[in-house]
Amino acid sequence: MSSAERSAEPVELTVAPEQAGSRLDWYLARQFPTYSRTHLRRVINAACVKVNGKRTKASHHLAAGDRISLVLPEMPRSGPE
């Protein structure tokens, strides 16, 4: 994913206690329902997501208070341009 495909502003999230134990990709899919879980996995694998300042895998299990920083790509437009 090139820098041109990403949004300029990083998004910051903090994991609530009731969401502790969730997989990173599942948690992000819940937070951003317009993005598919598969698409979010690609964003995670492209190192656009960090948990507590470190790159991690989509299968990472979150703990309460974890800080997630991510740069979401712009959604592709549908239809002809």
C-alpha positions in Angstrom: 0.0 0.0 0.0 1.6 3.3 -1.1 1.5 6.5 0.9 -0.8 7.9 -1.8 -3.4 5.3 -0.9 -3.5 6.2 2.8 -5.4 8.9 4.6 -3.1 11.6 6.0 -4.4 11.6 9.6 -3.7 8.6 11.9 -6.7 7.3 13.9 -6.1 6.6 17.6 -8.2 4.1 19.6 -8.0 2.7 23.1 -9.3 -0.8 23.8 -12.1 -0.9 26.4 -12.1 -3.6 29.1 -15.2 -5.3 27.6 -13.3 -5.7 24.3 -10.1 -7.2 25.8 -9.2 -10.5 24.4 -10.6 -9.6 20.9 -8.4 -10.2 17.8 -7.1 -7.0 16.3 -8.8 -7.6 12.9 -12.1 -8.3 14.5 -11.9 -5.3 16.8 -11.1 -3.0 13.9 -13.9 -4.5 11.8 -16.3 -3.6 14.7 -14.9 0.0 14.9 -14.9 0.6 11.1 -17.9 -1.3 9.6 -17.4 0.3 6.2 -14.2 -1.7 5.8 -14.2 -5.5 5.4 -12.2 -7.6 7.8 -10.2 -8.9 4.9 -9.4 -5.3 3.8 -8.4 -4.4 7.4 -6.1 -7.4 7.5 -4.3 -6.0 4.4 -4.0 -2.7 6.2 -2.5 -4.4 9.2 -0.1 -6.5 7.1 1.0 -3.3 5.3 2.2 -2.0 8.7 -0.4 0.8 8.8 -1.6 -0.4 12.2 0.4 -0.3 15.5 -0.6 -1.5 18.9 1.2 0.3 21.7 3.6 1.7 19.2 4.6 -1.6 17.7 3.7 -3.4 14.4 1.6 -6.6 15.1 -0.4 -9.3 13.3 -4.1 -9.4 12.6 -4.4 -12.3 15.0 -3.0 -10.3 17.9 -5.3 -10.5 21.0 -5.9 -7.1 22.5 -5.7 -6.2 26.2 -7.7 -3.5 28.0 -6.0 -0.2 27.6 -4.0 -1.1 24.5 -3.5 1.9 22.2 -4.1 1.3 18.5 -2.8 3.8 15.9 -3.8 3.3 12.3 -3.8 5.0 9.0 -6.9 4.0 7.0 -6.7 4.0 3.2 -9.4 5.8 1.3 -12.2 3.6 0.2 -12.1 2.8 -3.5 -14.9 4.5 -5.5 -17.3 2.2 -7.1 -18.4 2.5 -10.7 -16.7 4.1 -13.7 -14.8 7.3 -13.2 
